[in-house]
Amino acid sequence: MKRIAVLGSTGSIGTSTLSVVEAYPEHFEVVAIAAGSNLARVRGQVKRHRPAVVSVALAEDAEKLATDFPGLQILWGTNGLEQIARHADADLVVVGVVGAIGLAPTLAALDAGKSVALANKETLVVAGDLVMDAARRAGVHLLPVDSEHSAIHRALRGGTAEGVARLILTASGGPFRTWSVEAIQAATRNDALRHPTWRMGPKITVDSATMMNKGLEIIEAHHFFGVPERQIEVVIHPQSLVHAMVESADGAVTAQLSTNDMRLPIAYALAWPESLIEVSPPLDFTTLPALTFEAPDRERFPALDLARAALRAGGEMPAVLSAANEVAVAAFLDGRCSFPAVAATVSETLDAWSARNRPLAGIDQALAADAEARTLAADTIMKYGAPVHGSEIRC
């Protein structure tokens, strides 16, 4: 029986994780959960899974839960998040929160000797070297939950990437894969949230529309597998059945295919190094659509080049990239800027930071860079106000 703590329990990763736990009660037990402010969902999760401790974002919500569940240990805020990550009874911590807020609890879990199933992209983007070093020092597993990195982990059978010529990440292309540059300039919030294959939270869905998600995944893959940026490629694969490919030095390619079901990579991480059965229905190769691949258009999706440049620059630049992107995506979702302003804001923030970029020496430095970059990005985004047309925000 593996005991699980889930950070971000009410989000898409968290709810999928709990569904896997429910499907395999003989394998897993939930001992702690941390959520944001969706109290209705938290209440249901507490009733169903009976964790020993719960954390929520706000003190007033913690007080409400304390009234509902007398005797339950209830925490709140970032401190509560880190306490859940360190919970003494947890064998594995699933980090499903969105944004750089995932960094501190991930390091807290590793410091406490917990293996981590990481679904939070920004953690490795902001401080990948520090996080990987922390996992090595603790002698614990840091397991990928993203479908692409999980696929690579499977292809490598959990081993190293020694002798690998290329890691190839696939991308659906998002909602704007076939749109012209002019049409993308006029994309609305609803357009960007209309993903063709995956159902995800709003931030990562917009990242998919800009293809910043693949840029962040390039940085993640570099850290997870120790492969140089130049050996990590992205191809558009609209069917979203091939999740990643690994090319060996001799030219052979191993691809991982599966249905579009996040429970599969989640279950893989939860059970590692064991495996579960019947997590996802098997593929029927006689009925699959034709599998197609194409190169991403760098003019329509400049975020890919921005992420590569940040990784090559190193130091604080990936943290700045992540912070600026979070600020810009939030502004777009709030209707405060146009869709093209997301990548433009990230680009300007990186340019402004480039002359002062320093090697990353510690977590405090990474968090300070993140905080200051948010301020720079917030100032930059103000120049990209979007006029209202009808009921939607457009450029």
C-alpha positions in Angstrom: 0.0 0.0 0.0 1.5 3.3 -1.1 0.4 6.4 0.8 -0.2 9.5 -1.3 -0.3 13.3 -0.6 -1.9 15.3 -3.4 -1.1 19.0 -3.9 -3.7 20.6 -6.1 -6.4 18.0 -5.3 -9.3 19.9 -6.9 -7.6 20.7 -10.2 -7.5 18.4 -13.3 -4.4 16.5 -12.3 -5.6 16.2 -8.7 -9.0 14.9 -9.5 -7.5 12.5 -12.0 -5.1 11.3 -9.4 -7.9 10.7 -6.9 -9.8 8.7 -9.6 -6.8 6.4 -10.0 -6.6 6.0 -6.2 -10.3 5.1 -6.2 -9.9 2.6 -9.0 -7.0 0.8 -7.2 -7.8 0.9 -3.4 -5.6 -2.1 -2.8 -2.6 -0.2 -4.0 -3.0 3.4 -2.8 -4.3 5.5 0.1 -4.7 9.2 0.3 -3.2 10.6 3.6 -3.2 14.4 2.8 -4.6 16.8 0.3 -4.0 20.5 -0.5 -6.4 22.5 -2.6 -7.2 26.1 -3.5 -10.6 27.6 -2.8 -13.1 25.0 -4.4 -14.6 24.1 -1.0 -17.5 22.1 -2.5 -15.0 19.8 -4.2 -12.7 19.7 -1.1 -15.6 18.6 1.1 -16.5 15.8 -1.3 -12.8 14.6 -1.4 -12.6 14.7 2.4 -15.7 12.6 2.7 -14.6 10.1 0.1 -10.9 9.7 1.0 -10.8 10.7 4.7 -7.3 12.2 4.6 -5.6 12.9 7.9 -4.8 16.5 7.0 -6.1 19.1 4.5 -4.8 22.4 3.4 -6.6 25.2 1.6 -5.5 28.6 0.2 -7.3 30.9 2.6 -7.7 31.1 6.4 -11.4 31.8 6.2 -11.9 28.6 4.1 -9.9 26.7 6.7 -12.3 27.9 9.4 -15.3 26.8 7.3 -13.8 23.3 6.9 -13.0 23.1 10.6 -16.7 23.6 11.3 -17.7 20.9 8.8 -15.1 18.4 9.9 -14.3 18.7 13.6 -11.2 16.8 14.5 -9.7 17.0 11.1 -6.3 18.8 10.9 -6.7 21.7 8.6 -4.0 24.0 7.4 -3.9 27.0 5.0 -1.7 29.1 2.8 1.7 28.4 1.4 2.9 27.1 4.7 0.1 24.6 4.7 1.0 23.5 1.2 4.6 22.8 2.4 3.4 20.9 5.5 1.3 18.7 3.3 4.4 18.0 1.1 6.3 17.0 4.2 3.6 14.9 5.7 5.2 12.1 7.7 2.9 9.3 6.5 3.2 10.1 2.8 5.4 7.9 0.6 4.7 9.9 -2.6 3.7 13.5 -3.1 1.8 14.4 -6.3 2.5 18.0 -7.2 -0.4 19.1 -9.3 -0.6 22.8 -8.5 -0.1 25.3 -11.4 2.6 27.9 -11.6 5.8 28.7 -9.7 4.0 28.1 -6.4 4.8 24.4 -6.9 8.5 25.0 -6.4 8.7 25.4 -2.7 6.5 22.4 -1.8 8.4 20.2 -4.3 11.7 21.0 -2.6 10.1 20.5 0.8 8.9 17.0 -0.2 12.3 16.1 -1.5 14.0 17.5 1.6 11.7 15.3 3.7 12.8 12.2 1.7 9.5 11.9 -0.3 9.4 10.7 -3.8 7.6 13.2 -6.0 5.3 12.8 -9.0 5.7 16.1 -10.7 2.9 17.5 -12.9 3.9 21.1 -12.3 6.0 22.4 -15.3 7.2 25.6 -13.7 9.1 23.8 -10.9 11.8 22.5 -13.2 11.7 25.6 -15.4 12.3 28.0 -12.6 15.0 26.0 -10.8 15.6 22.7 -12.6 19.2 22.2 -11.5 18.4 22.9 -7.9 15.4 20.5 -7.9 17.3 17.7 -9.6 20.2 18.1 -7.2 17.8 18.0 -4.3 16.3 14.7 -5.5 19.8 13.2 -6.0 20.9 14.2 -2.5 17.7 12.8 -1.0 18.0 9.5 -2.9 14.4 9.6 -4.0 12.5 9.4 -7.3 11.4 12.5 -9.1 8.8 11.1 -11.6 7.2 13.0 -14.6 3.5 13.2 -14.9 3.3 15.2 -18.1 2.2 12.7 -20.8 5.3 13.6 -22.9 7.9 13.1 -20.2 6.1 10.1 -18.9 6.3 8.6 -22.4 10.1 9.3 -22.5 10.5 7.8 -19.1 8.7 4.7 -20.3 10.8 4.5 -23.5 14.0 4.8 -21.4 12.5 2.3 -18.9 13.3 4.7 -16.2 17.0 4.8 -17.1 19.3 7.5 -18.3 19.4 9.1 -21.7 23.0 8.0 -22.3 23.3 7.1 -26.0 20.2 9.0 -27.0 20.4 11.1 -30.2 17.1 12.9 -29.8 14.1 13.3 -27.6 11.0 14.2 -29.7 8.1 15.8 -27.9 4.8 15.8 -29.7 2.2 18.6 -29.7 -1.4 18.7 -30.8 -0.9 22.1 -32.3 -3.6 23.5 -30.1 -6.7 25.3 -31.4 -4.7 27.5 -33.7 -2.7 24.9 -35.6 -4.4 25.7 -39.0 -5.2 29.4 -38.3 -3.4 32.1 -40.3 -1.2 34.7 -38.6 -4.0 37.3 -39.1 -6.7 35.0 -37.6 -4.4 34.3 -34.6 -4.0 38.1 -34.1 -7.8 38.3 -33.5 -8.1 35.2 -31.3 -10.4 35.5 -28.2 -10.3 33.9 -24.8 -12.9 31.4 -25.9 -11.0 30.5 -29.0 -7.8 29.8 -27.0 -9.7 27.6 -24.5 -11.2 25.4 -27.2 -8.5 22.7 -27.2 -9.0 20.0 -29.8 -8.0 16.9 -27.8 -7.3 17.6 -24.1 -9.4 18.9 -21.3 -7.1 20.9 -19.0 -7.1 24.0 -16.7 -7.3 27.4 -18.3 -3.6 28.3 -17.8 -2.2 25.2 -19.4 -4.8 25.4 -22.2 -3.7 28.9 -23.2 -0.1 27.7 -23.0 -1.0 25.0 -25.5 -2.6 27.6 -27.7 0.7 29.7 -27.7 2.8 26.5 -27.7 4.6 27.8 -24.6 3.7 24.5 -23.0 6.1 22.8 -25.4 8.7 25.4 -24.7 8.4 24.7 -21.0 8.5 21.0 -21.7 11.7 21.3 -23.6 13.2 22.9 -20.5 11.7 20.1 -18.3 13.0 17.4 -20.6 16.5 18.9 -20.4 16.5 18.6 -16.6 14.6 15.3 -16.3 16.8 13.4 -18.7 20.0 15.4 -18.9 19.8 16.0 -22.6 21.1 19.2 -24.2 18.5 21.6 -25.7 19.8 21.0 -29.3 18.8 17.3 -29.0 15.2 18.0 -27.9 12.7 18.5 -30.8 9.0 19.3 -31.1 6.8 18.0 -33.8 3.1 18.7 -34.3 1.0 15.5 -34.1 -2.7 16.5 -34.3 -4.0 13.0 -33.4 -2.3 13.1 -30.0 -1.8 9.4 -29.9 2.0 9.4 -30.0 3.1 11.2 -26.9 6.9 11.3 -27.4 9.7 9.5 -29.2 13.2 8.6 -28.3 15.8 8.2 -31.1 18.9 6.1 -30.3 22.3 6.9 -31.6 22.0 4.1 -34.2 18.8 5.7 -35.7 16.2 3.5 -34.1 13.1 5.3 -32.7 11.0 4.2 -29.8 7.5 5.8 -29.7 4.9 5.6 -26.9 1.3 5.5 -28.0 -1.8 5.6 -25.9 -5.3 7.1 -25.7 -5.7 10.7 -24.6 -6.2 9.9 -20.9 -4.1 11.6 -18.2 -4.9 8.7 -15.8 -2.3 6.6 -17.7 0.8 8.8 -16.9 -0.6 9.5 -13.4 -1.0 5.8 -12.7 2.5 5.1 -14.1 4.0 7.6 -11.7 1.9 6.5 -8.7 2.8 2.8 -9.1 6.5 3.2 -10.2 8.5 0.9 -10.3 5.5 -1.4 -10.3 2.8 -1.2 -13.0 -1.0 -1.4 -12.9 -3.3 -3.2 -15.3 -6.3 -1.9 -17.3 -5.7 1.8 -16.5 -6.7 2.8 -20.0 -8.5 0.9 -22.8 -6.1 -0.7 -25.4 -5.7 0.9 -28.8 -7.4 -0.8 -31.7 -4.8 -0.3 -34.5 -7.3 -1.3 -37.2 -9.5 1.7 -36.4 -6.9 4.4 -35.6 -6.8 7.5 -37.8 -3.7 8.1 -40.0 -0.9 9.4 -37.8 0.6 12.7 -39.2 3.5 14.9 -38.1 4.6 18.4 -39.1 7.0 21.0 -38.0 5.8 23.8 -35.8 5.5 27.2 -37.4 7.9 29.5 -35.5 6.3 32.6 -36.9 2.9 31.8 -35.6 4.2 30.3 -32.4 7.2 32.4 -31.2 7.0 31.0 -27.7 9.0 27.9 -28.7 12.0 30.0 -29.6 11.6 32.2 -26.5 11.8 29.1 -24.3 14.8 27.7 -26.1 16.6 31.0 -25.8 15.9 31.1 -22.1 17.3 27.6 -21.6 20.4 28.4 -23.6 21.0 31.6 -21.5 20.5 29.6 -18.3 20.8 31.2 -14.9 17.7 33.2 -14.0 16.3 33.4 -17.5 14.1 30.3 -17.4 12.5 31.6 -14.1 11.9 35.0 -15.8 10.3 33.2 -18.8 8.0 31.3 -16.5 7.0 34.3 -14.4 6.4 36.6 -17.4 4.3 33.9 -19.1 2.1 33.4 -16.0 1.5 37.1 -15.7 0.7 37.5 -19.4 -1.6 34.4 -19.6 -3.5 35.7 -16.5 -4.0 39.1 -18.2 -5.2 37.4 -21.4 -7.7 35.2 -19.4 -8.9 38.3 -17.6 -9.5 40.2 -20.8 -6.7 42.7 -20.1 -4.6 42.0 -23.2 -4.7 40.4 -26.6 -3.6 36.9 -27.5 -0.4 38.1 -29.3 0.5 40.2 -26.3 1.2 37.0 -24.3 4.4 36.1 -26.3 5.3 39.8 -26.8 5.3 40.4 -23.1 7.4 37.4 -22.4 9.9 38.5 -25.1 10.2 42.0 -23.8 10.6 40.8 -20.2 13.4 38.4 -21.3 15.1 41.2 -23.2 14.9 43.5 -20.2 16.5 40.9 -18.0 19.2 39.6 -20.3 21.9 42.2 -19.3 21.5 41.3 -15.6 21.1 37.6 -15.8 23.2 35.6 -13.2 24.0 32.0 -12.6 21.4 30.4 -10.3 22.9 29.7 -6.9 19.9 29.0 -4.7 16.1 28.8 -4.2 15.9 32.3 -2.7 17.5 33.8 -5.8 15.1 31.9 -8.1 12.1 33.1 -6.2 13.4 36.7 -6.1 13.9 36.6 -9.9 10.4 35.1 -10.3 8.9 37.9 -8.2 10.8 40.8 -9.9 10.0 39.4 -13.4 6.3 39.4 -12.5 6.5 43.1 -11.8 8.4 43.8 -15.1 5.8 41.7 -17.0 2.9 43.4 -15.3 4.3 46.8 -16.3 4.9 45.6 -19.9 1.4 44.1 -20.3 -0.2 47.5 -19.7 0.8 48.7 -23.1 -1.1 45.8 -24.7 -4.7 46.8 -23.7 -7.4 45.1 -25.9 -10.5 46.8 -27.1 -13.8 45.1 -26.6 -15.8 43.8 -29.6 -19.2 42.4 -28.7 -19.0 40.1 -25.7 -15.4 39.0 -26.2 -12.0 40.6 -25.9 -10.1 40.8 -29.2 -6.9 42.5 -30.3 
